[in-house]
Amino acid sequence: MNLRFIAALTLGLVAFAAHANGSVDAGKQKSQTCQACHGADGNGVGITMYPVLAGQHADYLRKALGDYKSGARNNPIMAGFAGALSEQDIADLAAYFASQQGPLIELNADLPK
């Protein structure tokens, strides 16, 4: 194989991987609009119709935002917001909210084990 081809392929894969991975810091900066409904750190604002995003898996968040953007998930409000996001924006937001501490659920100690 041609050494230039291998070098170009390697650089392309590195660039793709960098693009595919979101940045927590960039996601935090881009999350201003999300905060009105989902809270400053993604733990909600006390209204149950707005889901908690903190601690969700990044892949789930990316899929959800992508589905809102494409129309596969039907929510006019989220479709409007997601429609303006680039793939990198989605990756960054997903990385940010996934990195946040989600709500802890207390287990009932009285339940049988």
Buried (B, 14 or more C-beta within 10 A) or exposed (E): EEEEEEEEEEEEEEEEEEEEEBBBEBBBEBBEEBEEBBBBBBBBEEEEEBEBBBBBEBEEBBBBBBBBBEEEBEEEEBBEBBEEBEBBBBBBBBBBBBBBEBEEEEEEEEEEE
